[in-house]
Amino acid sequence: MRIEVGASRLYDLQGFGQSVWLDCNHPRSLASPGFPHLIRDGIAGVDSNLVGLAAAYAEDSTYRESIAGLSAAGATPRQIYEHLSIEDLRHAADCLRRVYNNSSGRDGYVSVDLAPSLADDADGTESEAVHLWSVIDRPNIMIKVPATDAGLLAMRRLISAGLNVNATLIFGARRYRAVIDAYLGALEKRVAEGLPLGSVASVASVFLGPIDSAVNRELDAIQQPAKAAHAKRLRGKAAVAVAQFVYQRYRSVVASPRWQPLAAHHAKTQRLLWASTDINDAADSDVKYVNDLIGRDTVMTMSLNTLSAYLDHGAATPTLERNLLEVLALFGELEALGIDLDRVSTQLERENIDVISAGVNTALTRLSPAA
């Protein structure tokens, strides 16, 4: 794997306060000689994908002998996956260690999935997170915890215990408010217990593509002629507006009296991470989310395809706080058409957990010589 990078492209984003993490769903992206080149050219972290990695291990003949040996020794598919992935995740973390050190723990992370079946199990989430943290044994990993009600409880416990957490599968502003409150509460608990804050890091991952896809479906279903024309003009605008709105919430928290004592104890802000940035609608630019959401204290994830597109024709200019008055107007227009973004967010949370769980089950089942 090697993408010829005009290195200034990614460093330009860093100049505007935004880090770029690789959205990774194949182990070869981590283990290949090209991965250190991507880091040299500005990639500052990795967001790994359990479904993609497990499927790749099952499909790639390189791993067939290892899978057979582990299976013969009595390992379950989940144990086989863990054995194979830990080596790759450690390697990626080691490659990124210099980024982690040079950024004082702001970047250089490898974000690691938990089993999605634990999304509604706070105790199970906490237990598996601590297990992965221990077995991977690198300071620059982040454990991905779905931002469900149970996940929020687990996040508080894990961050309080000093683990790095990626609060994932956020689809709306209401859930984001709960996530940042959980982060602040966990840090406050550490202060009360006399524990340091400087070594703890977290991001809050807002998933963009699914928001637009869900809202577009509802807009496309509007048949009344006058409303249909209006609905058509609103297609593809919801996700960027949600991201801009939650970013304003982030900024208000960082400026709040509640944050100041935590900052005095060297706490890191919980940056917003823009996830699912590949484009699903042919009407949209393939760098739409990248171009429209460049701003300070954020992380942009890019797949190799989106990264290639951005390096070819993306623009590096601050855009995240443009046209903020239009964001509130858009929310009003969607509501007038019967589209409730809080309802959409709740539906997407459950749908995505179910889809990911099914994908993980299918991928893990294939991690067997008999599959």
C-alpha positions as CSV (number, residue, x, y, z in Angstrom):
1,M,0.0,0.0,0.0
2,R,1.4,3.4,-1.0
3,I,-0.3,6.5,-1.9
4,E,1.9,9.2,-3.3
5,V,1.1,12.1,-1.1
6,G,1.7,15.8,-1.6
7,A,2.6,15.8,2.1
8,S,1.5,19.4,2.6
9,R,-2.1,18.4,1.9
10,L,-2.5,16.6,5.2
11,Y,-0.2,19.0,7.1
12,D,-2.3,21.8,5.8
13,L,-5.2,20.3,7.7
14,Q,-3.0,20.0,10.8
15,G,-2.3,23.7,10.4
16,F,-6.0,24.3,10.8
17,G,-6.2,22.2,13.9
18,Q,-7.6,19.0,12.3
19,S,-5.9,15.6,12.5
20,V,-6.4,12.9,9.9
21,W,-6.9,9.2,11.0
22,L,-7.0,6.3,8.6
23,D,-10.3,4.5,8.5
24,C,-9.0,1.0,8.3
25,N,-10.9,-2.2,7.5
26,H,-8.0,-4.4,6.2
27,P,-5.0,-5.7,8.1
28,R,-2.7,-5.1,5.2
29,S,-3.3,-1.4,5.6
30,L,-1.6,-1.7,9.0
31,A,1.0,-4.3,8.3
32,S,2.3,-3.2,4.9
33,P,5.5,-1.3,4.4
34,G,3.4,1.6,3.1
35,F,1.8,2.3,6.5
36,P,4.8,4.1,8.0
37,H,4.9,6.2,4.8
38,L,1.3,7.3,5.4
39,I,2.3,8.4,8.9
40,R,5.3,10.3,7.6
41,D,3.0,12.1,5.2
42,G,0.6,13.2,7.9
43,I,-1.7,10.3,9.0
44,A,-1.9,10.8,12.8
45,G,-4.0,7.8,13.9
46,V,-6.1,4.7,12.9
47,D,-9.7,3.9,13.4
48,S,-9.9,0.1,12.9
49,N,-13.0,-1.8,12.0
50,L,-13.8,-5.2,13.5
51,V,-16.1,-6.4,10.7
52,G,-13.6,-5.5,8.0
53,L,-10.6,-6.9,9.8
54,A,-12.4,-10.2,10.6
55,A,-13.6,-10.6,7.1
56,A,-10.1,-9.9,5.7
57,Y,-8.6,-12.5,7.9
58,A,-11.1,-15.1,6.7
59,E,-10.6,-14.2,3.0
60,D,-6.9,-13.8,2.9
61,S,-5.0,-17.1,2.3
62,T,-2.0,-15.6,4.2
63,Y,-3.8,-16.3,7.5
64,R,-5.2,-19.8,6.6
65,E,-2.5,-21.8,8.3
66,S,-2.7,-19.7,11.5
67,I,-6.5,-20.0,11.6
68,A,-6.2,-23.8,11.2
69,G,-3.7,-24.1,13.9
70,L,-5.6,-21.9,16.4
71,S,-8.8,-23.8,15.6
72,A,-7.2,-27.2,16.1
73,A,-6.0,-25.9,19.5
74,G,-9.6,-25.2,20.5
75,A,-9.7,-21.5,19.9
76,T,-13.2,-20.0,19.3
77,P,-13.7,-17.7,16.2
78,R,-13.6,-14.7,18.5
79,Q,-10.3,-15.9,20.1
80,I,-8.9,-16.5,16.6
81,Y,-9.8,-12.9,15.6
82,E,-8.2,-11.5,18.8
83,H,-5.0,-13.5,18.3
84,L,-4.6,-12.3,14.7
85,S,-5.7,-8.7,15.2
86,I,-3.6,-8.0,18.4
87,E,-0.4,-8.3,16.5
88,D,-1.5,-6.0,13.7
89,L,-3.0,-3.5,16.2
90,R,0.2,-3.5,18.3
91,H,2.3,-3.0,15.2
92,A,0.1,0.0,14.2
93,A,0.3,1.5,17.7
94,D,4.1,1.1,17.7
95,C,4.4,2.8,14.3
96,L,2.3,5.7,15.6
97,R,4.1,5.9,19.0
98,R,6.3,8.8,17.8
99,V,3.2,10.8,16.8
100,Y,1.7,10.0,20.2
101,N,4.9,11.2,22.0
102,N,5.4,14.3,19.8
103,S,1.8,15.4,20.3
104,S,1.8,14.8,24.1
105,G,-0.8,12.2,23.7
106,R,-3.2,14.2,21.5
107,D,-2.8,12.0,18.5
108,G,-1.1,8.7,17.5
109,Y,-3.9,6.4,18.5
110,V,-5.2,3.1,17.2
111,S,-8.9,2.9,17.9
112,V,-10.2,-0.7,18.6
113,D,-13.7,-2.1,18.5
114,L,-15.5,-4.0,21.2
115,A,-18.0,-6.8,20.3
116,P,-21.2,-4.9,19.3
117,S,-23.3,-7.4,21.1
118,L,-22.2,-5.7,24.3
119,A,-23.7,-2.3,23.3
120,D,-26.5,-2.7,25.9
121,D,-24.4,-4.3,28.6
122,A,-22.4,-1.8,30.7
123,D,-20.6,-4.5,32.8
124,G,-19.7,-6.6,29.7
125,T,-18.5,-3.5,27.9
126,E,-16.3,-2.5,30.8
127,S,-14.9,-6.1,31.2
128,E,-14.0,-6.5,27.6
129,A,-12.5,-3.0,27.3
130,V,-10.2,-3.7,30.3
131,H,-9.3,-7.0,28.8
132,L,-8.3,-5.5,25.4
133,W,-6.5,-2.6,27.1
134,S,-4.5,-5.2,29.0
135,V,-3.7,-7.6,26.2
136,I,-2.8,-5.0,23.6
137,D,-0.7,-3.3,26.2
138,R,0.0,0.0,24.5
139,P,-0.7,3.5,25.9
140,N,-1.8,4.8,22.5
141,I,-4.9,2.7,21.9
142,M,-8.5,3.8,22.3
143,I,-11.3,1.5,23.1
144,K,-14.4,2.2,21.0
145,V,-17.6,2.2,23.1
146,P,-21.0,2.7,21.5
147,A,-22.8,5.7,22.9
148,T,-25.8,3.8,24.0
149,D,-27.3,4.3,27.5
150,A,-25.3,1.3,28.7
151,G,-22.2,2.5,26.8
152,L,-22.4,5.9,28.5
153,L,-22.2,4.2,31.9
154,A,-19.3,2.1,30.8
155,M,-17.5,5.2,29.4
156,R,-17.7,6.9,32.8
157,R,-16.2,3.9,34.5
158,L,-13.5,3.3,31.9
159,I,-12.3,7.0,31.6
160,S,-12.4,7.2,35.4
161,A,-10.1,4.3,35.5
162,G,-7.7,6.0,33.1
163,L,-8.5,4.2,29.8
164,N,-8.7,6.1,26.5
165,V,-12.2,5.9,25.0
166,N,-13.6,6.6,21.5
167,A,-17.4,7.2,22.1
168,T,-18.7,5.9,18.9
169,L,-21.9,5.5,16.9
170,I,-23.2,9.1,17.6
171,F,-25.8,10.2,15.1
172,G,-27.3,13.3,16.7
173,A,-26.9,16.3,19.0
174,R,-28.9,14.9,21.9
175,R,-26.7,11.9,22.2
176,Y,-23.6,14.0,21.8
177,R,-24.6,16.1,24.8
178,A,-24.9,12.9,26.9
179,V,-21.4,11.8,25.7
180,I,-19.6,15.0,26.6
181,D,-21.4,15.1,30.0
182,A,-20.2,11.5,30.7
183,Y,-16.6,12.5,29.7
184,L,-16.7,15.6,32.0
185,G,-18.2,13.5,34.9
186,A,-15.4,10.9,34.5
187,L,-12.7,13.5,34.6
188,E,-14.3,15.2,37.7
189,K,-14.3,11.8,39.4
190,R,-10.6,11.4,38.7
191,V,-9.9,14.9,40.2
192,A,-11.9,14.0,43.3
193,E,-9.9,10.9,43.7
194,G,-6.6,12.7,43.3
195,L,-5.8,11.0,40.0
196,P,-4.0,12.8,37.0
197,L,-5.9,13.8,33.9
198,G,-3.1,14.5,31.5
199,S,-2.7,10.9,30.3
200,V,-6.4,10.3,29.5
201,A,-7.7,11.0,26.0
202,S,-11.1,10.6,24.3
203,V,-12.9,11.4,21.1
204,A,-16.6,11.5,20.3
205,S,-17.3,10.0,16.9
206,V,-20.2,11.4,14.8
207,F,-21.2,9.2,11.9
208,L,-22.0,11.4,8.9
209,G,-22.9,9.2,5.9
210,P,-25.8,7.3,7.7
211,I,-27.4,10.6,8.8
212,D,-27.6,11.9,5.2
213,S,-28.7,8.5,3.9
214,A,-31.6,8.3,6.5
215,V,-32.7,11.8,6.0
216,N,-32.5,11.6,2.2
217,R,-34.8,8.5,2.3
218,E,-37.4,10.5,4.2
219,L,-37.1,13.5,1.9
220,D,-37.4,11.3,-1.2
221,A,-40.6,9.8,0.3
222,I,-42.4,13.2,0.3
223,Q,-44.8,13.2,-2.6
224,Q,-46.8,16.4,-2.2
225,P,-45.6,18.5,-5.2
226,A,-44.9,21.8,-3.3
227,K,-43.2,20.0,-0.4
228,A,-41.3,17.5,-2.7
229,A,-39.5,20.4,-4.5
230,H,-38.5,21.8,-1.2
231,A,-37.4,18.4,0.1
232,K,-35.2,17.9,-2.9
233,R,-33.3,21.1,-2.2
234,L,-32.5,19.8,1.3
235,R,-31.0,16.5,0.3
236,G,-27.5,15.8,1.5
237,K,-27.4,18.7,4.0
238,A,-28.3,17.2,7.3
239,A,-25.1,15.5,8.3
240,V,-22.9,18.5,7.9
241,A,-25.4,20.6,9.7
242,V,-25.5,18.2,12.7
243,A,-21.7,18.2,12.8
244,Q,-21.6,22.0,12.8
245,F,-24.2,22.1,15.5
246,V,-22.4,19.6,17.8
247,Y,-19.1,21.4,17.2
248,Q,-20.7,24.6,18.6
249,R,-21.7,22.6,21.7
250,Y,-18.1,21.4,22.0
251,R,-16.9,25.0,21.9
252,S,-19.4,26.1,24.5
253,V,-18.3,23.3,26.9
254,V,-14.6,24.2,26.5
255,A,-15.4,27.8,27.3
256,S,-17.7,26.8,30.3
257,P,-16.9,27.2,34.0
258,R,-17.3,23.5,34.3
259,W,-14.3,22.9,32.0
260,Q,-11.9,25.4,33.5
261,P,-10.9,23.4,36.7
262,L,-10.4,20.3,34.6
263,A,-8.2,22.3,32.2
264,A,-6.2,23.5,35.2
265,H,-5.5,19.8,35.9
266,H,-4.2,19.4,32.3
267,A,-7.3,17.6,31.0
268,K,-7.5,17.0,27.2
269,T,-10.6,18.1,25.5
270,Q,-12.7,15.3,24.0
271,R,-12.3,16.1,20.3
272,L,-15.0,15.5,17.8
273,L,-14.2,12.8,15.2
274,W,-15.9,12.8,11.9
275,A,-16.6,9.1,11.0
276,S,-18.2,7.4,8.0
277,T,-16.9,10.0,5.5
278,D,-17.1,7.9,2.4
279,I,-19.9,9.2,0.0
280,N,-22.9,6.9,-0.7
281,D,-24.8,9.3,-2.9
282,A,-23.6,9.8,-6.5
283,A,-24.9,13.4,-6.4
284,D,-22.4,14.4,-3.7
285,S,-18.7,15.2,-4.1
286,D,-16.4,12.4,-3.0
287,V,-14.7,14.9,-0.7
288,K,-17.9,16.5,0.6
289,Y,-17.5,15.8,4.3
290,V,-13.7,16.5,4.3
291,N,-14.1,19.8,2.5
292,D,-17.1,21.0,4.6
293,L,-15.9,20.1,8.1
294,I,-12.4,21.4,8.5
295,G,-12.0,22.9,11.9
296,R,-9.8,23.2,15.0
297,D,-9.8,20.4,17.7
298,T,-11.4,17.8,15.3
299,V,-10.3,14.5,13.8
300,M,-11.2,13.6,10.2
301,T,-11.2,9.8,9.4
302,M,-10.6,8.9,5.8
303,S,-10.6,5.5,4.1
304,L,-7.9,5.0,1.5
305,N,-10.3,5.9,-1.2
306,T,-11.4,9.1,0.4
307,L,-7.8,9.9,1.2
308,S,-6.8,9.5,-2.4
309,A,-9.7,11.7,-3.5
310,Y,-8.8,14.4,-1.1
311,L,-5.1,14.4,-2.0
312,D,-6.1,14.7,-5.7
313,H,-8.7,17.5,-5.5
314,G,-9.6,18.3,-1.9
315,A,-9.4,21.8,-0.5
316,A,-7.7,22.8,2.8
317,T,-9.5,25.8,4.3
318,P,-11.4,26.2,7.5
319,T,-15.1,25.5,6.8
320,L,-16.6,24.0,10.0
321,E,-18.1,27.3,11.2
322,R,-19.3,28.7,8.0
323,N,-23.0,29.6,7.5
324,L,-24.0,28.7,11.1
325,L,-27.3,30.6,10.8
326,E,-28.3,28.4,8.0
327,V,-27.8,25.3,10.2
328,L,-30.7,26.3,12.5
329,A,-32.8,27.3,9.5
330,L,-32.2,23.8,8.0
331,F,-33.3,22.1,11.2
332,G,-36.5,24.2,11.1
333,E,-37.2,23.3,7.5
334,L,-36.7,19.6,8.2
335,E,-39.0,19.7,11.1
336,A,-41.6,21.4,9.0
337,L,-41.4,18.5,6.6
338,G,-42.0,16.0,9.4
339,I,-38.3,15.0,9.9
340,D,-37.3,14.8,13.5
341,L,-33.5,14.5,13.8
342,D,-33.6,13.2,17.3
343,R,-35.9,10.3,16.1
344,V,-33.6,9.7,13.2
345,S,-30.6,9.6,15.5
346,T,-32.3,7.0,17.8
347,Q,-33.3,4.8,14.9
348,L,-29.8,4.9,13.4
349,E,-28.2,4.0,16.7
350,R,-30.2,0.8,16.9
351,E,-30.1,0.0,13.2
352,N,-26.3,0.3,13.1
353,I,-25.7,-1.8,16.2
354,D,-27.9,-4.5,14.7
355,V,-26.2,-4.4,11.3
356,I,-22.7,-4.3,12.8
357,S,-23.6,-7.2,15.1
358,A,-24.8,-9.3,12.2
359,G,-21.7,-8.4,10.2
360,V,-19.4,-9.4,13.1
361,N,-21.2,-12.7,13.6
362,T,-20.9,-13.5,9.9
363,A,-17.3,-12.6,9.7
364,L,-16.3,-14.5,12.9
365,T,-18.2,-17.6,11.7
366,R,-15.9,-17.6,8.7
367,L,-12.8,-17.7,10.9
368,S,-12.8,-21.5,10.9
369,P,-11.1,-24.0,8.6
370,A,-14.5,-25.6,8.0
371,A,-16.2,-22.3,6.9
